[in-house]
Every structure is written in C-alpha cells, then in structure tokens.
Amino acid sequence: MTKRIAVLTSGGDAPGMNAAVRAVVRTAIWNGAEIFAVYEGYTGLIEGGNYIKRFKWDNVGGILHKGGTVIGSARCLEFKERPGRLTAAENLVQNGIDALVVCGGDGSLTGANILRTEWSGLLHELAENGRITWEQRVAHEKLTIAGLAGSIDNDLCGTDMTIGADTALHRIVDAIDAISSTAASHQRAFVVEVMGRRCGYLALMSAIASGADWALIPESPPNLDDWEAKMCDVLRQGRERGRRDSIVVVAEGAQDRHGQPITSDYVRRVLEERLGEDTRVTILGHVQRGGSPTVFDRNLSTLTGAEAVQAILDPTNDGEAFLVGITANRITRIPLEQALNDTKCVYDAINSQQYNEAMNLRGGSFNQAFRILRTLVRAAPHKRDPSKKQMRFALLNAGAPAPGMNTAVRATVRLGVDKGHRIFAINHGFKGLLKGDIEEFDWMSANGWVAEGGTEIGTNRYKPTTADLYQIARNLEQHNIDGLLVIGGWSGYEAALTLYNHRKEFRAFNIPITCMPTSIDNDLPGSELSIGTDTALNNIVEALDKIRQSAGASNRAFVVEVMGRTCGYLALMSALASGAERVYLPEEGVTLDDLQADVAMLKHSFRIGKRLGLMVRNECATEVYDTNFMVRLFEEEGGDLFDVRQAILGHLQQGGTPSPFDRIQASRQALRCVEFLEEQAGKKRPKSACVGLINSAAKFTHFKEMEDEMDWDFDRPKEQWWLTLRPIAWMLAQPAPDVEIADATINK
Ligand code: ADP
C-alpha cells in the first residue's frame, strides 16, 4: 500500500515554513509516497474535508521565498482536549494517513507527540464507536511523527537553530542598525524590545551583531540587585568616551534575579531618571516574524523537510517520533520526547530562578556569546593586570574584501585590549606590512565598525615575494610584534604560510600567526564556513528572487553567473535557496551531454506549463562553455517555447552590511584568535594555525595540516563537506515527475 503522509504548520508562523512544506511534499512524491497538506494547523486536522488536500509536485512551486506559511497556521484549543484529538485521528485514518510531519514550536510538537502516544487508544475507541472500521484500525496501527522546529525564538532543545530564527535576527539587526543611525544623530538612548519569552537568543545575538550597549535576557538576569546603577554607569562612560548612541536590547521575557519582569518601559524610565537621557522605546513586534526567509532558513527548512520524510519512510522506523534539526552543521534526528523534555527543563529552571542551571542547559556556545557581549559592551577595557606580560599583536586584512572584516577587526581590538595587550592595525594587507603602514588601535579606534561592510583598513590580494621578506621582517621587528592575525581569504592564507615557512631564516617570523577565514567564496581550509559567505549568499538570493519574478512574466530562462572562483559553494547553496532548475559547479565541470540534457529539461518544463527557468552557474564552472555560449545555445534550442537572458551578478555579492551570522562569527572567532596568540606568543617554538568552524565548533588547524588540506591546483580545500547536499538540490529542482505531458497545458 502506498504510504500516505500529511504535513501541517502550527502555532506561531515562522519564515521558512513554506520551504519546509515544499521539501516535504517533493521528497515524499519523489520517494513514491502520497502527500497531503493540512490547512490551518490542528484546526484543519479536526475539521477534515477540504482542509486535508492531496498535494502534487507543482502545488508547492513558487513558495520557497515567501514568508509565513501558505497552508496556514492556527492555535487550536480543541486539539488540547482528547475529543478534539479523537476527531483528528478519525480524519487522518479516513484519508489513509498514519504519518505526520509537523512544523511548529514546542506547543505544536508536544501536541503531535500526545497524539502519537494516544493513537492506539483513539483508534480503538473510533472502531468501537463505528467511526472507522476494524480493518482501518489494523491497517494504521501506529502513527509516525517527524517534527520540524518552526519557531523564530530558537527556543527548542535538540537543534542548534530553529526555522525562522535567522530571519528574525536579520529583521532585528536591520532595525537596530536603522535605529542606531537616528539615535546617533540626536545622541538619544533607545530601548529595543525583541521577541523571546523564554529564550534570550534573539536579544543576545542581535546585541552582539548590532554593537548594542546592554542586553537583558531571561536566562541570565543581571546578578546585582542594583543592576540599574551598573547599566547606567556603562552607558554614561560610553557617552563620555564618545559613543553617540546608547542602545539597550530587552528580550520580552527579561526578568530580574527575583523573577520580576523587566519591561522595556521600566528600562526607559531608569535611563531617563538616572541619566537624564532622551530615551525612546521601540517594540519590534511582528515585524520580526514577517518577510521573506533568509538563505539559512530556506536551506535549513529544505534539508530538514527532506530528512523528515526520509525518517518517516525509513523501514526501521516503527511508529517513532523524531525531531529533525541541525546540530554541529549537520542534519540530525533525535527522539522528539527528549527534545521536548530538555526544552521544558530550561523553562523550569528560568521559572524557578535557577539561572545558572538555565545557562548551563543553553550550552557552551550560548554562554561564550554572553561573555563576549559583556566585554564588547564595556565603555573601556578592564584595568590591566600588571603581573601579566603585555603583548603586541598585529592584525591585517588580506584577499578580496568580505563583509565581516570590519566586525572582526573591531572585536579583535576590543577583546585584545581588554586582555591587556596592545593591538596594531596594518593598513592595506601585506602590501602595507611591506611598507610599514602600521598604527596602534585603542578601544575606540574601531567604534561603530560592527555593521560596516567592506574594510576600513583596506585589503588586497598581494602576496609577498621572497625579495620582500627581509623588509617585512624588519617592520615586524621595529614594532616588536609578538603575534600576527590575518583576517582574510586564500591569498592571505598563502602569504601567512610564506612567512611561516621562512621562520628559520627570519627571527621576526618565529611568532604565532593565525588566520581567520574571511572570504565570500567559502573556499578556505580548516573551516566549513567563512565569514562573509552568508552575506554574499543572501545578496545573491535576493537578486535571484527578483530575476525569477521578472522571468516568470514572459516565459524566460535565465543563466545567472555567481562568484566563488573555483569553489561552487555559493552557486550550490544559492540554487538550493532559490529553487533554481540547474546549477553548474567547478567541482563537476560541464559537458556537452549535460547541456543537451538541460536543453531537453527546459523544453519539457516549458511544455508542461512552467513559465521560467533559472540556471545558476559558478564563474569558473567551465572555461569552454561560458555564460554567453550557454545563453545562445538555450535561446537557439528554445525556439518559440522560451527565450533566454543572462545576468552576471558581479561585485554586488561582495558588498553590503554583513549579515548577523557573519558579524557573530567574526566576533566569536576574534576571541579565539586573541586567545591563541596569547597562548603561543613568547614561546620558543610558537604554533601557527588557522581558526575555523568544524562541526559548528571553533577549531584550530596547524599550518602544516592546513597546507596539506589545501588543493593547490584549484585553490580550494581538498574535502568539501557541502558537496553531500548536491543530490537534494538536484532532486528538488526536477520538473514535476507527477505531471504527464499529455495532461498538461502545452504551451506551443
Ligand atoms: P507553538 O507551537 O508555536 O509553541 P502553541 O504553544 O500555541 O504554539 O501551540 C500551537 C498549537 O499546538 C496549540 O494551539 C494546540 O493546538 C497545540 N498544542 C499546544 N500544546 C499542546 C498540548 N499540550 N497538547 C495538545 N496540543 C497542544
């Protein structure tokens, strides 16, 4: 019997839910299952009838980029009671469905889990009352559940990120960026209230990413009774030292040590009364929930949606319930009950004012982020400990500009100075180092750089030659540099390796050198993600959404060329996030057979009623069949069916303000780099290493290993984790396999 699966979205809507529904529907069909969409969450399950609708491949076309959920969501009180769930079970069985994918928050997933545990009893009762037959009861003995964490708050345990949280963070950080500029103009204070009743993720991360001056979160209330005095002190000192704006971010669930709510209005009054500041409150409200999902949310939803169906169809699955989420940058399944219990433990800890416990349960990276924030918000560094040796560290940017470079410089300066060291900025990359263009930075030197795209200290792809090394060594010696941080891309890494490999000839190079992966191309060794890549991807996908819209108006295919040099990451991930029909990667190359197959695919798609085609190609996918050639080929072969245009996105991909993720990464990696330099500096044989995110954890790869990981023929890492996502991107982009040409509207 063909497996029948239903999908529903429930509770508070979250951007990315549509992408999840699309992936669930298409993966189910691709694997031979029948798929039903339930409209309006659990309400639809109880109403039955037209609320439960069989979906085909094309029912989920054109929804990937949309905010909210096109199949509707609701809060349904009836489902909380057994009679409601009895009717829901009846409707499922009458439709032959015994597997459910639920995308929602902890409430919705708790409801799904209760339905599953009661299932057998509910069906027995239905059969006894004649509402279903005994055969139906036997045929649907168990209910299988796959939960997808749909919640903007990032408040569910069992997944590092929930669907919608990244988008909400974008909305918040955009808003705070805008507020900062007006606040600075009038030297005003602003209190910004963000969502998060029982989770401070959005408040904490947005405060780091926007360079806010104070943040209040539910898990870790200020640990002084007169915390107001401390907050005002920091803000006052900040003003005295030249900060023009004061921004306090308050999570809606913020509370003090005694469990009393701290409201945004209370914070406003405190600032007005104690500082005499003109203070405004902005409650961001539902803006945080709305709008088109970010690339991260689209891809998280797509990958977890596809995995949810795989979990249901897994022959070893015997009526279990999983939460499908992301842990350490990999899609994972964990028992739903465990995820819900762990989530409840955090809430219980907050409610019972066990704040240390709540913070412990949030995990190491949340705690580290909180510590970073507490340093970055300071108006001035801690007093230096005179017993600790003061080091002199230099930093530079190298390679192509990448959003996040300024954020990384700012964080390194502050975190380094706070640890009692002196930080020197080298202007214009290794060229500047050769010229001796070096200046000391203090706490305020990079003030306001957190949100700036590009790089204030300048960058280029210059790599020192052997003849340059003597002068570079002298310049380092002249400034007594104890450690060097290279914030940049491939050419920066190469240059750092050159110094390292000549450390025996030049004593000045016998210092720790560390590289922070900062490049939009995501082509660096020792890290699964580079700083800047997330911003570039969002830039690309924003452009692709617009191109898609314009193409759809006039039966058109587009060949869009994106950056990435010899690494196809930007191309693949942007294709996945935009629902492109084809993607061309340098890792795979392009053959004439591929192009012939693509012509056939395009003709077939347009014949069965598609109105547009989106082909994304990496700039180095093939040297022979360039973008122009592809366009001409498709145009010629498309005849009257469709016409073809090209778009080369170019440098818009490198520009713009860095995304919240890139800003947060830059700040986190900065701390790791400073700690590394501090640990290695002064040693007889200091180590040099690049920092990076591997399985979501910050790791160092020593230069020797790093060199081995680099594919020198192609300027990219030898192993690229993301290539495993290729098959899903391919599957989802197929023309509808459940539409026969004969049934379809033939265009021409
Ligand atoms: P979220 O899923 O975003 O946390 P809610 O907590 O409002 O949102 O839950 C959404 C819906 O899930 C509820 O309206 C209800 O239908 C169902 N639900 C929530 N909690 C339960 C529960 N304990 N038992 C059964 N159903 C529940």
Residues whose N, C-alpha, C, O or C-beta is under 5 A from the ligand:
A	BS01	ADP	S10 G11 G12 Y42 A74 R75 C76 L77 F79 K80 G104 G105 D106 G107 S108 L109 T110 G111 I114 G150
